[in-house]
Amino acid sequence: MKRRDALGRVALLMGGTLSAPTMLAFLEGCKPATETSSALTFPFSADRKALVAEVAEIIIPKTDTPGAKDAKVGEFIEKMLKDCYEAKDQEGFNKGLEELEKKDFLKAKPEQQTAILKELEKAATTEMAAAVQEKKNYTEAGKEYTDASVPFFRLVKELTLLGYFTSEPGATLALDYVPVPGRYDGCTDYKPGQKAWAM
């Protein structure tokens, strides 16, 4: 599979949107350890590190360009969860990891791993739709709604994409990259098959 095909599929799966907690992580920035309560144990154990890295690699596999493991996306996910996410999102992530551990994810064959992640993706889509409807119901009833945690697969996919495309290998090898841009060209022609530009 070519990188372009893999990235196209991931972009379609994401639907071009980020969850509220991920947007807040961008807007508020990371907080000192004294301001964050943690529902996860940091640093991750060696088994947890391997599990997160493997999930990320399945989302963005190594092809003609580096994969998520090459870009150290697992380390990025751990750092982001620890420093930028609330306890409820950390707890949701923890439950997702526990579910994968119960299914012996790391010992499963590649096709079984993909099937497990597809199940989690389907469950996440259903969960997100239900949360949107519940929020709508609360709003229409004039009640205050507290956002639920982001489903595990949605969060791990967002953090994988964010970590990969902000890494040096992701930005310079998977995207078109100009280290020192020249003049600003607001409207440039796109050639079929051309990589997206790094920002």
C-alpha positions as a printed Julia matrix, in Angstrom:
199×3 Matrix{Float64}:
   0.0     0.0    0.0
   1.33    3.44  -0.86
   1.53    6.15   1.81
  -0.95    8.29  -0.16
  -3.56    5.51  -0.03
  -2.98    4.86   3.68
  -3.27    8.55   4.54
  -6.38    8.94   2.42
  -8.06    6.15   4.33
  -7.06    7.6    7.71
  -8.34   11.04   6.71
 -11.66    9.53   5.67
 -11.92    7.65   8.96
 -11.3    10.83  10.95
 -13.99   12.77   9.15
 -11.82   15.88   9.33
 -12.81   16.77  12.9
 -11.14   16.7   16.3
 -12.82   16.01  19.62
 -13.4    18.78  22.16
 -10.68   17.53  24.56
  -8.1    17.55  21.77
  -9.15   21.06  20.73
  -8.91   22.18  24.37
  -5.43   20.66  24.61
  -4.44   22.94  21.72
  -6.2    26.03  23.03
  -5.2    25.75  26.68
  -1.79   24.22  26.19
  -0.26   21.71  28.52
  -0.57   22.19  32.26
   2.02   21.65  34.99
   1.83   18.3   36.78
   0.46   20.07  39.87
  -2.64   21.14  37.91
  -3.49   17.78  36.34
  -4.96   14.8   38.1
  -4.0    11.52  36.54
  -6.17    8.46  36.09
  -3.3     6.63  34.34
   0.05    5.53  35.72
   2.92    7.42  34.13
   5.29    6.55  32.72
   3.58    3.65  30.96
   4.92    0.17  31.65
   6.98   -1.45  28.89
   3.93   -3.55  27.91
   1.69   -0.48  27.71
   4.28    1.4   25.65
   4.45   -1.52  23.21
   0.65   -1.73  23.04
   0.17    1.99  22.3
   3.01    1.93  19.73
   1.48   -1.09  17.97
  -1.98    0.49  17.76
  -0.45    3.68  16.33
   1.56    1.66  13.8
  -1.59   -0.09  12.58
  -3.24    3.33  12.1
  -0.2     4.72  10.22
   1.92    1.78   9.02
   5.39    1.98   7.57
   5.15    2.01   3.78
   7.39    3.95   1.4
   7.74    6.49   4.24
   8.23    5.97   8.0
   5.36    4.69  10.11
   4.1     5.76  13.53
   6.76    3.76  15.38
   9.51    5.46  13.38
   8.04    8.84  14.39
   7.87    7.79  18.08
   4.14    8.43  18.15
   3.68    6.16  21.18
   5.9     8.45  23.27
   3.99   11.47  21.99
   0.63    9.93  22.98
   1.88    9.17  26.49
   3.2    12.74  26.94
   0.01   14.34  25.63
  -2.24   12.2   27.82
  -0.15   12.95  30.9
   0.2    16.69  30.38
  -2.84   17.85  28.41
  -5.89   15.67  29.06
  -8.33   15.58  31.95
  -8.67   12.57  34.23
 -11.93   11.44  32.56
 -10.2    11.2   29.18
  -7.21    9.45  30.72
  -9.6     6.98  32.37
 -11.38    6.31  29.06
  -8.01    5.7   27.42
  -7.03    3.37  30.26
 -10.23    1.33  29.81
  -9.47    1.01  26.09
  -5.97   -0.27  26.84
  -7.38   -2.74  29.38
  -9.84   -4.03  26.76
  -6.99   -4.58  24.3
  -4.94   -6.34  26.97
  -7.86   -8.69  27.75
  -7.97   -9.61  24.06
  -4.18  -10.32  24.0
  -3.85   -7.7   21.28
  -0.05   -7.88  21.04
  -0.13  -11.67  20.6
  -2.88  -11.59  17.96
  -2.18  -11.97  14.25
  -2.16   -8.73  12.2
  -5.58   -9.42  10.66
  -7.02  -10.1   14.13
  -5.52   -6.84  15.44
  -7.12   -4.93  12.59
 -10.48   -6.61  13.27
 -10.27   -5.68  16.97
  -9.54   -2.05  16.13
 -12.4    -1.96  13.61
 -14.76   -3.17  16.36
 -13.49   -0.41  18.65
 -13.92    2.14  15.88
 -17.51    1.05  15.29
 -18.24    1.25  19.03
 -16.61    4.7   19.2
 -18.76    5.97  16.32
 -21.92    4.71  18.03
 -20.82    6.18  21.36
 -20.04    9.58  19.82
 -23.43    9.68  18.06
 -25.21    8.83  21.33
 -23.26   11.55  23.17
 -24.22   14.14  20.55
 -27.9    13.17  20.87
 -27.73   13.23  24.67
 -26.13   16.68  24.62
 -28.88   17.89  22.26
 -31.56   16.5   24.58
 -30.02   18.2   27.62
 -29.67   21.5   25.78
 -33.27   21.42  24.55
 -34.45   20.69  28.1
 -32.41   23.64  29.42
 -30.16   21.37  31.49
 -26.4    21.59  31.81
 -24.54   18.79  30.06
 -21.15   17.48  31.11
 -19.18   16.06  28.2
 -18.34   12.38  28.5
 -14.83   11.12  27.88
 -13.77   10.64  24.27
 -13.98    6.97  23.21
 -10.61    5.21  23.29
 -10.27    4.55  19.58
 -11.24    8.09  18.62
  -8.68    9.53  21.03
  -5.86    7.19  20.05
  -6.51    7.9   16.37
  -6.51   11.67  16.88
  -3.3    11.56  18.9
  -1.66    9.23  16.38
  -2.41   11.59  13.49
  -1.4    14.65  15.48
   1.83   13.04  16.69
   2.78   11.7   13.3
   2.17   14.81  11.22
   3.9    17.1   13.72
   6.95   14.8   13.91
  10.01   15.36  11.74
   9.49   12.16   9.69
   5.77   12.87   9.24
   6.22   16.51   8.26
   9.27   16.09   6.04
   8.79   12.66   4.45
   5.02   12.07   4.34
   4.13   15.66   3.46
   5.67   18.14   1.04
   7.95   20.28   3.15
   9.72   23.55   2.49
  12.17   24.21   5.34
  12.59   27.89   4.54
   9.59   29.07   2.53
  10.01   31.89   0.08
   7.26   34.29  -0.88
   3.65   33.57   0.05
   1.66   31.89  -2.71
  -1.97   31.78  -1.61
  -3.21   29.87  -4.62
  -1.02   27.16  -6.07
  -1.93   24.4   -8.47
  -2.36   20.92  -7.04
  -0.98   18.09  -9.14
  -2.75   14.69  -8.99
  -0.96   12.45  -6.49
   0.92   15.34  -4.89
   1.47   15.17  -1.12
  -0.31   17.67   1.13
   1.89   20.52   2.35
   3.35   20.54   5.87
   2.58   23.68   7.85
